Amino acid sequence: MATERRYVVTFYKTITTDYGHDKEIEERVLEVTAVDEQTALERAQAEFCRLKELSDWRLHADRCAVEEGGSST
């Protein structure tokens, strides 16, 4: 049985500034536990949808990035 590790998943949204430039901002950062990066991504996407009451995370974010690590509690 694989051991679950902590992952930090950051959701990003690209916005257009008042000057017409695109800028990427952090929409939300979630910490999840999972056996691998793909499972962590899926869990974070589901949690993002639950928190924002969405059917698809891409309605409020353009991309997400996964990093292993996070705080230990």
C-alpha positions in Angstrom: 0.0 0.0 0.0 1.4 3.4 -1.1 2.0 6.1 1.5 0.1 9.3 1.0 2.2 12.5 0.8 1.2 16.2 1.1 0.8 18.2 -2.1 0.2 21.9 -2.6 -2.0 22.7 -5.6 -2.2 26.3 -6.8 -4.9 27.5 -9.1 -4.2 30.4 -11.4 -6.3 32.9 -13.3 -5.1 35.2 -16.1 -6.7 38.6 -15.9 -6.3 41.7 -18.1 -5.1 44.8 -16.4 -6.5 48.3 -17.0 -3.5 48.8 -19.3 -4.4 45.8 -21.5 -1.6 43.5 -20.2 -2.3 40.0 -19.1 -1.4 39.1 -15.5 -1.5 35.8 -13.8 -2.9 35.8 -10.3 -3.3 33.0 -7.7 -7.0 32.1 -7.5 -6.6 29.6 -4.6 -4.0 27.4 -3.0 -5.1 24.0 -1.6 -3.2 21.4 0.4 -4.2 17.8 -0.1 -2.8 14.3 0.7 -2.5 11.7 -2.0 -0.4 8.8 -3.2 0.8 10.6 -6.3 0.7 13.9 -8.1 -2.1 13.0 -10.4 -4.4 11.9 -7.6 -3.5 15.1 -5.7 -4.5 17.2 -8.7 -7.8 15.4 -9.0 -8.6 15.8 -5.3 -7.7 19.5 -5.4 -9.8 20.1 -8.4 -12.8 18.4 -6.8 -12.2 20.4 -3.6 -11.9 23.7 -5.6 -15.3 22.9 -7.3 -16.9 22.1 -3.9 -15.7 25.3 -2.3 -16.7 27.5 -5.2 -19.9 25.5 -5.9 -18.8 24.8 -9.5 -19.2 22.0 -11.9 -15.8 22.6 -13.5 -12.8 24.3 -11.9 -11.9 25.9 -15.2 -14.8 28.3 -14.7 -12.7 30.2 -12.1 -9.1 29.3 -13.0 -7.1 28.8 -16.1 -4.4 26.4 -14.9 -3.1 24.7 -11.8 0.3 23.6 -10.6 1.1 20.8 -8.2 4.1 20.7 -5.8 5.0 18.0 -3.3 5.3 19.4 0.2 3.2 21.5 2.4 3.0 22.1 6.1 2.9 19.2 8.5 0.0 19.2 11.0 
